[in-house]
Amino acid sequence: MLGKKKKRISIKSLLGIAVLLFVVWVMLFPVEEMPDKTASGSEYGRDSLDAKAVKFWDSAVRDPQVKLKGNGEDTVTILMYMNGSDLETDDGQASVDIEEMIAAGKSEKVNVLVETLGTKEWSSKYNISSKETQIHKVEKDGLVTVRTGMGQLDCTKEETLRDFIKWGAENYPADRYILLLWDHGGGPVYGFGSDEFRSEDAALTIDEIQRALAGGGVYFDFIGMDCCLMSCLEVCCACYDYCDYMILSEDFESCLGWEYTLWLRSLYKNTSISTPELGKTIVDAMVNANRIDTNGDDAILALVDVGCTKLVYTAWKDFAYANEDALLGKNYSRAVQPRGKALKSMLHGEKGMFSYFYDLLGTDEETLADYYITDIMEVASNINSEESAALKAALGQMIVHVNAYGKDSGMTGISVSLPYGDSEFYADMARIFLNCGFDQPYVAWLNKFTTADGYSDFYDYESWDLGWDGWDSYDAYEDWDWNEWDYYDDSSYWNDSEYYWESDDYCYNCYGDDWEYDDWDYDSWDYDNWDYDDWYDYDWY
């Protein structure tokens, strides 16, 4: 179990006194037990931490906020933001997933609402209009349109997602809410969504998603993204205040996407099913479909405990700062081999809206390196340091369940973005991350990767042998003692003369300690939830 310490006392009488004092202390000051969780078959908990560690957990780890009634008494509203785009126009892939939803049947306690938009040509099978945005309710025998007259809304605008969330919750109130985003995905900088009626480079960036969630006024049991490349620490940071869990893919998704029938049937059968159990069904169904279907491909999907985001973010920064030279000396973005073609109709979720970049380069093949996807556990395992163990343990807390097939079996479930050799990508990253509330020093530090000496020297993942056998066999986090974590105090890390970066909109250390940001949106900065000073100032040794 996590955090257990073996204390040696040489005098037997002192041992007896200590035990007696401990029993009295527990009786007078009981500490609420923190629940165990399951991560791919391994059990771990938070209940064995001592008094100082409990205070740390109160700040670093948040327990699930959605409280279920139990015994199948819960009502559920599922909001599917289905931006069909070229995936539907060219291949009817959205309609296939609607068919899977309908095949699941129906429960009087579950409402499945699907907003259809961003698509020039919907299949005629379900009478979905291609001329306007609509909202439909999934019934046992098909779709029932419940809202029209909205015009052709832009799916890449935050207010469109915000209003869908608000409308769904107001008209279909429930004990439990689930949000699903369906379309292309491009990671934490390129974002989500491609609207066929809009510019090719328009998308919902994660700061816009964050503001949409804030404006929607709903706290979700889980948020799932049926699209590529969104299983990133930064996405979890952006959504931290609005859900307990997320279900995300770290790599490209195949044309199959999620499999909807099996998990919806499980939910209909028991609307009080726990999110870890339901999420495991979603993850396994998607990966198994790719394993057995002739149209399948390499696949990975992860259920992430968003309540552990602060813990992992702190552990990641601690590791990254301490191992800066190693990270800058090699490009750790995963680049094993091309993952399909960037043609819009080829792979469900590929960021086809940016395919013109690859046309300019004379290639239509993409790798994860094109999106700066850096698997956190792989890097932590490859760079051995004192900080690696804490980062691995934190990831063991955050990843509730992950499943993978094919070449994705070497991935571990969640990534970060490091902008190796790409100043334009970094400029967008800095703006988006700052809007989300990321701390300024970390964003400034990321600029180092744009000029890193090793940005063009990719790590050879083909020959990388770490003995990694997947989460099922990983149990190092069970023995990790958080009381021994002497993490880096980044308040003393920064040397003003060392960092200089700017763009058209903002400038950091351009004038000594001055910080100016022309378009700064203070309302979107949730500073209280990202104030790490209390963590660093707390003396728990």
C-alpha positions as CSV (number, residue, x, y, z in Angstrom):
1,M,0.0,0.0,0.0
2,L,1.1,3.6,-0.6
3,G,3.1,5.4,2.0
4,K,3.6,2.7,4.6
5,K,6.8,3.2,6.6
6,K,8.6,0.6,8.8
7,K,9.8,2.3,12.0
8,R,12.5,0.6,14.0
9,I,12.6,1.1,17.8
10,S,15.3,-0.6,19.8
11,I,13.6,-0.4,23.2
12,K,10.5,-2.6,23.6
13,S,9.0,-0.4,26.2
14,L,9.1,2.6,24.0
15,L,7.3,0.6,21.3
16,G,4.4,-0.2,23.7
17,I,4.1,3.5,24.8
18,A,4.2,4.6,21.1
19,V,1.4,2.2,20.2
20,L,-0.7,3.4,23.1
21,L,-0.2,7.0,22.3
22,F,-1.1,6.3,18.7
23,V,-4.4,4.6,19.6
24,V,-5.3,7.6,21.9
25,W,-4.5,10.0,19.1
26,V,-6.6,8.2,16.5
27,M,-9.5,8.1,19.0
28,L,-9.3,11.8,19.7
29,F,-8.5,13.0,16.1
30,P,-9.8,10.5,13.6
31,V,-8.7,10.9,10.0
32,E,-11.2,10.1,7.3
33,E,-10.0,7.1,5.3
34,M,-9.1,7.8,1.7
35,P,-10.6,5.3,-0.7
36,D,-8.6,2.7,-2.6
37,K,-8.7,2.7,-6.3
38,T,-7.9,0.2,-9.1
39,A,-5.3,0.8,-11.8
40,S,-5.3,-1.9,-14.4
41,G,-5.7,-4.6,-11.8
42,S,-3.5,-3.2,-9.1
43,E,-4.9,-1.7,-5.9
44,Y,-3.5,1.2,-4.0
45,G,-4.8,3.8,-1.5
46,R,-4.1,7.0,0.4
47,D,-5.2,5.9,3.8
48,S,-1.7,4.9,5.1
49,L,-0.2,8.4,5.1
50,D,0.9,10.0,8.4
51,A,-0.4,13.4,9.7
52,K,1.9,15.5,7.6
53,A,1.3,13.5,4.4
54,V,-2.5,13.8,5.0
55,K,-2.2,17.6,4.9
56,F,-0.2,17.2,1.7
57,W,-2.9,15.0,0.1
58,D,-5.6,17.5,1.1
59,S,-3.8,20.0,-1.1
60,A,-2.4,17.8,-3.9
61,V,-5.1,15.2,-4.4
62,R,-8.9,15.8,-4.6
63,D,-11.3,13.0,-4.1
64,P,-14.2,12.6,-6.6
65,Q,-16.9,15.3,-6.2
66,V,-19.8,13.5,-7.8
67,K,-21.7,11.6,-5.2
68,L,-23.9,8.8,-6.4
69,K,-27.1,7.7,-4.8
70,G,-26.3,4.1,-5.5
71,N,-28.5,1.0,-6.0
72,G,-29.3,2.1,-9.6
73,E,-31.2,5.2,-8.4
74,D,-29.1,7.8,-10.2
75,T,-30.3,9.7,-13.2
76,V,-27.8,10.4,-16.0
77,T,-27.5,13.0,-18.7
78,I,-24.9,12.4,-21.5
79,L,-24.0,15.4,-23.7
80,M,-22.4,14.4,-27.0
81,Y,-20.8,17.3,-28.8
82,M,-20.7,15.6,-32.2
83,N,-18.8,17.7,-34.7
84,G,-19.1,15.4,-37.6
85,S,-16.8,17.3,-40.0
86,D,-15.2,15.6,-42.9
87,L,-15.3,12.3,-41.0
88,E,-19.0,12.2,-41.5
89,T,-19.1,13.9,-44.9
90,D,-16.6,11.5,-46.4
91,D,-17.1,8.3,-44.5
92,G,-20.2,8.5,-42.4
93,Q,-18.2,7.7,-39.2
94,A,-20.4,9.8,-36.9
95,S,-23.5,8.0,-38.1
96,V,-21.8,4.7,-37.4
97,D,-21.3,5.7,-33.8
98,I,-24.9,7.0,-33.5
99,E,-26.0,3.6,-34.7
100,E,-23.9,2.0,-31.9
101,M,-25.7,4.3,-29.4
102,I,-29.1,3.3,-30.6
103,A,-28.2,-0.4,-30.5
104,A,-27.5,-0.1,-26.8
105,G,-31.2,0.3,-26.1
106,K,-32.7,2.7,-23.6
107,S,-33.1,3.5,-19.9
108,E,-35.7,5.8,-18.5
109,K,-33.0,7.1,-16.1
110,V,-30.5,8.0,-18.9
111,N,-30.8,10.8,-21.5
112,V,-28.3,10.8,-24.3
113,L,-28.3,14.1,-26.1
114,V,-26.4,14.6,-29.4
115,E,-25.6,18.0,-30.8
116,T,-24.8,17.6,-34.6
117,L,-22.9,20.4,-36.3
118,G,-19.8,21.3,-38.4
119,T,-20.7,18.9,-41.2
120,K,-21.6,19.6,-44.8
121,E,-23.3,16.3,-45.5
122,W,-24.9,14.1,-42.9
123,S,-26.1,10.7,-43.8
124,S,-29.8,10.5,-44.6
125,K,-30.2,7.5,-42.3
126,Y,-31.2,9.5,-39.2
127,N,-32.7,12.6,-40.8
128,I,-30.0,14.9,-39.4
129,S,-30.0,18.3,-41.1
130,S,-26.8,19.5,-42.9
131,K,-28.2,23.0,-43.0
132,E,-28.4,23.8,-39.3
133,T,-27.2,22.7,-35.9
134,Q,-29.6,20.4,-34.1
135,I,-29.9,18.5,-30.8
136,H,-31.2,15.0,-30.8
137,K,-32.2,12.5,-28.1
138,V,-31.2,8.9,-28.6
139,E,-34.1,6.6,-28.3
140,K,-34.4,2.8,-28.6
141,D,-35.4,2.9,-32.3
142,G,-33.6,6.0,-33.5
143,L,-33.0,9.7,-32.9
144,V,-35.7,12.2,-31.9
145,T,-34.9,15.8,-32.7
146,V,-35.5,17.9,-29.6
147,R,-34.1,21.3,-30.7
148,T,-33.9,23.1,-34.0
149,G,-33.8,26.7,-35.2
150,M,-30.3,27.5,-34.0
151,G,-28.8,28.1,-37.3
152,Q,-25.5,26.7,-38.5
153,L,-23.4,27.2,-35.3
154,D,-19.6,27.3,-35.3
155,C,-18.4,24.2,-33.3
156,T,-15.0,25.9,-32.8
157,K,-16.5,28.7,-30.8
158,E,-16.5,28.3,-27.0
159,E,-19.9,29.7,-26.7
160,T,-21.4,27.0,-28.8
161,L,-20.1,24.3,-26.5
162,R,-21.0,26.4,-23.4
163,D,-24.6,26.9,-24.5
164,F,-25.0,23.2,-25.3
165,I,-23.9,22.3,-21.8
166,K,-26.2,24.9,-20.2
167,W,-29.2,23.9,-22.3
168,G,-28.7,20.2,-21.7
169,A,-28.5,20.6,-17.9
170,E,-31.4,22.9,-17.7
171,N,-33.7,20.7,-19.8
172,Y,-32.5,17.3,-18.7
173,P,-31.3,17.7,-15.1
174,A,-29.6,14.7,-13.6
175,D,-27.6,13.3,-10.7
176,R,-24.7,12.5,-13.0
177,Y,-23.5,14.3,-16.1
178,I,-21.1,13.0,-18.8
179,L,-19.6,15.2,-21.6
180,L,-18.3,13.6,-24.8
181,L,-16.4,15.5,-27.5
182,W,-16.4,13.8,-30.9
183,D,-14.2,14.8,-33.9
184,H,-10.6,15.6,-34.8
185,G,-8.1,16.1,-32.0
186,G,-4.6,17.7,-32.1
187,G,-3.3,17.8,-28.6
188,P,-3.2,20.7,-26.1
189,V,-2.1,23.4,-28.5
190,Y,-3.9,22.5,-31.8
191,G,-7.0,21.6,-29.8
192,F,-10.2,19.9,-30.8
193,G,-12.6,20.1,-33.7
194,S,-12.8,20.9,-37.3
195,D,-15.8,22.7,-38.8
196,E,-16.4,22.2,-42.5
197,F,-18.1,25.6,-42.7
198,R,-15.1,27.5,-41.2
199,S,-11.5,28.1,-41.8
200,E,-9.2,25.0,-41.8
201,D,-7.1,26.3,-38.9
202,A,-10.1,27.0,-36.6
203,A,-10.4,24.8,-33.6
204,L,-11.4,24.8,-29.9
205,T,-8.2,25.3,-28.0
206,I,-8.0,24.0,-24.4
207,D,-8.3,27.5,-22.9
208,E,-11.5,27.9,-24.9
209,I,-12.7,24.5,-23.7
210,Q,-11.9,25.6,-20.2
211,R,-14.0,28.8,-20.5
212,A,-16.9,26.9,-22.1
213,L,-16.9,24.5,-19.2
214,A,-16.8,27.4,-16.7
215,G,-19.7,29.1,-18.4
216,G,-21.7,25.8,-18.7
217,G,-22.0,25.6,-15.0
218,V,-21.9,21.8,-14.8
219,Y,-19.5,19.6,-12.9
220,F,-19.1,16.3,-14.8
221,D,-18.6,12.8,-13.6
222,F,-16.3,12.4,-16.5
223,I,-15.3,14.1,-19.8
224,G,-14.5,11.8,-22.7
225,M,-12.8,12.9,-26.0
226,D,-13.4,10.5,-28.8
227,C,-10.6,11.9,-30.9
228,C,-6.8,11.8,-31.2
229,L,-3.9,13.0,-29.1
230,M,-5.8,14.6,-26.2
231,S,-4.5,12.4,-23.3
232,C,-2.1,15.1,-22.1
233,L,-1.4,16.5,-18.7
234,E,-2.2,20.0,-20.0
235,V,-5.7,19.0,-21.0
236,C,-6.3,17.6,-17.5
237,C,-5.0,20.9,-16.0
238,A,-7.4,22.9,-18.2
239,C,-10.4,20.7,-17.2
240,Y,-9.4,20.3,-13.5
241,D,-12.2,22.3,-12.0
242,Y,-15.0,20.7,-14.0
243,C,-14.8,16.9,-13.8
244,D,-13.7,14.0,-11.7
245,Y,-12.3,11.8,-14.5
246,M,-11.3,12.0,-18.2
247,I,-11.1,9.3,-20.8
248,L,-8.6,10.2,-23.5
249,S,-6.4,8.8,-26.3
250,E,-2.6,9.6,-26.2
251,D,-2.1,8.5,-29.9
252,F,-4.1,8.7,-33.1
253,E,-7.4,6.9,-33.1
254,S,-8.4,4.5,-35.9
255,C,-11.6,4.9,-37.9
256,L,-13.4,2.8,-35.3
257,G,-13.1,5.3,-32.5
258,W,-15.0,4.4,-29.3
259,E,-17.3,1.5,-29.2
260,Y,-20.6,2.8,-27.7
261,T,-23.0,-0.1,-27.4
262,L,-21.3,-2.1,-24.6
263,W,-20.7,0.7,-22.1
264,L,-24.0,2.3,-22.6
265,R,-25.7,-1.0,-21.9
266,S,-23.7,-1.3,-18.7
267,L,-24.8,2.2,-17.7
268,Y,-28.5,1.4,-18.6
269,K,-28.3,-1.7,-16.5
270,N,-26.9,0.1,-13.5
271,T,-27.0,3.9,-13.5
272,S,-25.0,3.9,-10.3
273,I,-22.1,2.0,-11.7
274,S,-18.8,3.5,-10.5
275,T,-16.9,5.6,-12.9
276,P,-13.7,3.4,-12.7
277,E,-15.8,0.4,-13.6
278,L,-17.6,2.1,-16.4
279,G,-14.5,3.8,-17.6
280,K,-12.7,0.4,-17.7
281,T,-15.5,-0.9,-19.9
282,I,-15.1,2.0,-22.3
283,V,-11.3,1.7,-22.5
284,D,-11.3,-2.1,-23.0
285,A,-14.1,-2.1,-25.5
286,M,-12.4,0.5,-27.7
287,V,-9.0,-1.3,-27.7
288,N,-10.5,-4.7,-28.1
289,A,-12.5,-3.5,-31.1
290,N,-9.2,-2.4,-32.8
291,R,-7.6,-5.7,-31.9
292,I,-10.3,-7.9,-33.6
293,D,-11.7,-5.6,-36.4
294,T,-10.1,-5.7,-39.8
295,N,-10.4,-1.9,-39.9
296,G,-8.7,-1.6,-36.5
297,D,-5.2,-0.2,-35.9
298,D,-2.8,0.5,-33.0
299,A,-4.8,1.9,-30.2
300,I,-4.5,3.3,-26.6
301,L,-7.1,4.7,-24.3
302,A,-6.8,5.8,-20.7
303,L,-9.1,6.6,-17.8
304,V,-7.5,9.4,-15.8
305,D,-8.2,10.6,-12.3
306,V,-8.3,14.4,-12.7
307,G,-8.2,14.8,-9.0
308,C,-4.5,13.8,-9.1
309,T,-3.6,16.5,-11.7
310,K,-1.9,18.9,-9.2
311,L,0.2,16.0,-7.8
312,V,1.4,15.0,-11.3
313,Y,1.9,18.5,-12.4
314,T,4.1,19.3,-9.4
315,A,6.0,16.0,-9.8
316,W,6.5,16.6,-13.5
317,K,8.0,20.1,-13.0
318,D,10.2,18.8,-10.2
319,F,11.5,16.1,-12.6
320,A,11.7,18.4,-15.6
321,Y,13.7,21.2,-13.9
322,A,16.1,18.7,-12.3
323,N,16.7,16.9,-15.6
324,E,16.7,19.9,-17.9
325,D,20.0,19.1,-19.6
326,A,18.9,15.6,-20.5
327,L,15.5,16.8,-21.8
328,L,17.1,19.4,-23.9
329,G,19.8,17.1,-25.2
330,K,17.5,14.7,-27.0
331,N,14.1,15.1,-28.7
332,Y,11.9,12.9,-26.6
333,S,8.7,13.3,-28.7
334,R,7.7,9.9,-29.8
335,A,8.7,9.3,-33.4
336,V,8.9,5.5,-34.0
337,Q,7.3,5.5,-37.4
338,P,4.5,7.2,-39.4
339,R,1.0,6.7,-38.1
340,G,-1.2,6.7,-41.2
341,K,-1.8,9.5,-43.6
342,A,-3.0,13.0,-43.0
343,L,-5.8,12.7,-45.5
344,K,-8.9,13.8,-43.7
345,S,-10.9,10.6,-44.4
346,M,-8.3,8.1,-43.4
347,L,-8.2,8.0,-39.6
348,H,-10.9,9.0,-37.2
349,G,-9.6,11.9,-35.2
350,E,-6.6,12.8,-37.2
351,K,-6.0,16.5,-37.4
352,G,-6.7,16.8,-41.1
353,M,-7.4,20.5,-40.8
354,F,-3.6,21.0,-40.6
355,S,-2.7,18.6,-43.4
356,Y,-1.6,21.5,-45.6
357,F,1.6,21.7,-43.5
358,Y,2.5,18.2,-44.6
359,D,1.7,19.0,-48.2
360,L,4.2,21.8,-48.0
361,L,6.8,19.4,-46.6
362,G,6.1,17.0,-49.5
363,T,4.8,14.2,-47.3
364,D,1.3,13.1,-46.1
365,E,2.6,11.0,-43.2
366,E,2.4,12.1,-39.6
367,T,4.1,10.9,-36.4
368,L,3.5,11.9,-32.8
369,A,6.6,14.1,-33.1
370,D,4.6,16.4,-35.4
371,Y,2.4,17.1,-32.3
372,Y,5.2,17.1,-29.8
373,I,3.7,14.2,-27.9
374,T,6.1,13.2,-25.1
375,D,5.0,10.2,-23.0
376,I,5.6,11.1,-19.3
377,M,6.2,7.6,-17.9
378,E,8.6,6.7,-20.8
379,V,10.7,9.7,-20.1
380,A,10.7,9.2,-16.4
381,S,11.8,5.6,-16.9
382,N,14.5,6.6,-19.4
383,I,16.1,9.4,-17.4
384,N,17.1,7.9,-14.1
385,S,17.2,10.5,-11.3
386,E,16.0,11.0,-7.7
387,E,12.9,12.8,-9.1
388,S,11.9,9.8,-11.4
389,A,10.5,7.7,-8.6
390,A,8.1,10.4,-7.4
391,L,6.9,11.2,-10.9
392,K,6.3,7.5,-11.5
393,A,4.4,7.2,-8.2
394,A,2.3,10.2,-9.0
395,L,1.4,8.8,-12.4
396,G,0.5,5.6,-10.7
397,Q,-2.1,7.5,-8.8
398,M,-3.5,9.4,-11.8
399,I,-3.8,6.6,-14.3
400,V,-6.8,4.6,-13.1
401,H,-6.9,2.2,-16.1
402,V,-5.2,2.1,-19.5
403,N,-5.3,-0.4,-22.3
404,A,-3.3,-0.5,-25.5
405,Y,-2.9,-2.6,-28.6
406,G,-0.1,-3.0,-31.2
407,K,2.7,-0.5,-31.3
408,D,0.8,1.7,-28.8
409,S,1.5,-0.9,-26.2
410,G,4.8,0.9,-25.6
411,M,2.9,4.0,-24.5
412,T,1.7,4.5,-21.0
413,G,-1.4,6.7,-21.2
414,I,-0.6,10.4,-20.7
415,S,1.9,12.9,-22.2
416,V,3.2,16.4,-22.0
417,S,4.1,18.8,-24.9
418,L,7.7,19.9,-25.3
419,P,8.1,22.3,-28.3
420,Y,11.3,20.9,-29.7
421,G,12.7,23.3,-32.3
422,D,9.4,25.1,-33.0
423,S,9.1,28.7,-32.0
424,E,5.7,29.2,-33.7
425,F,4.2,26.3,-31.9
426,Y,5.6,27.6,-28.7
427,A,4.1,31.0,-29.2
428,D,0.6,29.5,-29.5
429,M,1.4,27.2,-26.6
430,A,2.4,30.1,-24.3
431,R,-0.7,32.1,-25.1
432,I,-3.0,29.1,-24.5
433,F,-1.2,27.8,-21.4
434,L,-1.2,31.2,-19.8
435,N,-4.9,31.7,-20.5
436,C,-5.5,28.3,-18.8
437,G,-3.7,29.5,-15.7
438,F,-0.4,27.7,-16.0
439,D,2.3,29.4,-13.9
440,Q,4.5,31.9,-15.8
441,P,7.9,30.4,-14.9
442,Y,7.0,27.0,-16.3
443,V,5.7,28.5,-19.6
444,A,8.9,30.6,-19.8
445,W,11.0,27.5,-19.2
446,L,9.3,25.6,-22.1
447,N,10.7,28.2,-24.5
448,K,14.2,26.6,-24.0
449,F,13.0,23.7,-26.2
450,T,12.6,25.8,-29.2
451,T,16.4,26.3,-29.4
452,A,17.5,23.1,-27.7
453,D,20.7,21.6,-29.2
454,G,19.1,18.2,-29.4
455,Y,15.8,19.1,-30.9
456,S,16.5,17.3,-34.2
457,D,18.1,14.3,-32.5
458,F,15.2,12.0,-31.9
459,Y,15.5,9.4,-29.2
460,D,15.6,5.9,-30.9
461,Y,12.5,4.4,-29.4
462,E,12.9,1.3,-31.6
463,S,15.9,0.2,-29.5
464,W,14.6,1.5,-26.2
465,D,14.4,-1.4,-23.7
466,L,13.2,-0.3,-20.3
467,G,11.6,-3.5,-19.2
468,W,8.3,-1.8,-19.3
469,D,5.5,-4.4,-19.4
470,G,2.5,-2.1,-18.9
471,W,0.5,-0.9,-15.9
472,D,-0.7,-4.4,-15.0
473,S,2.8,-5.3,-13.9
474,Y,3.8,-1.9,-12.5
475,D,3.6,-1.6,-8.8
476,A,6.4,0.7,-7.8
477,Y,4.0,3.4,-6.7
478,E,2.6,1.0,-4.1
479,D,5.8,1.3,-2.0
480,W,6.5,4.9,-2.6
481,D,6.7,7.0,0.6
482,W,5.5,10.5,-0.1
483,N,7.1,11.6,3.2
484,E,10.4,11.1,1.5
485,W,9.6,13.4,-1.4
486,D,12.1,16.3,-1.3
487,Y,10.7,18.0,-4.3
488,Y,12.3,21.0,-6.0
489,D,11.5,24.5,-4.8
490,D,11.1,26.3,-8.1
491,S,10.6,29.6,-6.3
492,S,14.4,29.8,-6.0
493,Y,15.0,28.3,-9.5
494,W,14.5,31.4,-11.6
495,N,17.3,33.7,-12.6
496,D,15.8,36.8,-14.3
497,S,18.8,37.2,-16.6
498,E,18.5,33.6,-17.8
499,Y,15.1,33.7,-19.5
500,Y,14.0,36.0,-22.2
501,W,11.1,35.4,-24.5
502,E,8.4,37.4,-26.3
503,S,5.8,37.4,-29.0
504,D,3.4,39.9,-30.4
505,D,1.0,39.6,-27.4
506,Y,3.2,39.1,-24.3
507,C,6.7,39.6,-23.0
508,Y,8.4,37.9,-20.1
509,N,11.7,39.3,-18.6
510,C,12.0,41.6,-21.6
511,Y,12.3,44.5,-19.1
512,G,13.8,42.9,-16.0
513,D,11.0,41.6,-13.8
514,D,8.2,43.3,-15.7
515,W,5.4,41.1,-17.1
516,E,3.0,42.5,-19.7
517,Y,0.3,40.7,-21.5
518,D,-1.8,42.7,-23.8
519,D,-4.8,40.5,-24.0
520,W,-4.7,39.0,-20.5
521,D,-8.0,37.6,-19.4
522,Y,-7.9,37.7,-15.6
523,D,-11.4,36.2,-15.3
524,S,-10.1,32.9,-16.9
525,W,-7.2,32.7,-14.4
526,D,-8.3,30.4,-11.6
527,Y,-5.4,31.3,-9.4
528,D,-6.7,29.8,-6.2
529,N,-6.6,26.3,-7.7
530,W,-3.1,26.7,-9.1
531,D,-1.3,28.3,-6.2
532,Y,1.7,26.1,-5.5
533,D,3.4,28.5,-3.1
534,D,1.5,26.8,-0.2
535,W,3.0,23.5,-1.2
536,Y,6.5,24.7,-1.3
537,D,6.3,26.7,1.9
538,Y,4.9,23.8,3.8
539,D,7.5,22.1,6.0
540,W,6.4,18.5,6.2
541,Y,9.7,16.8,7.1
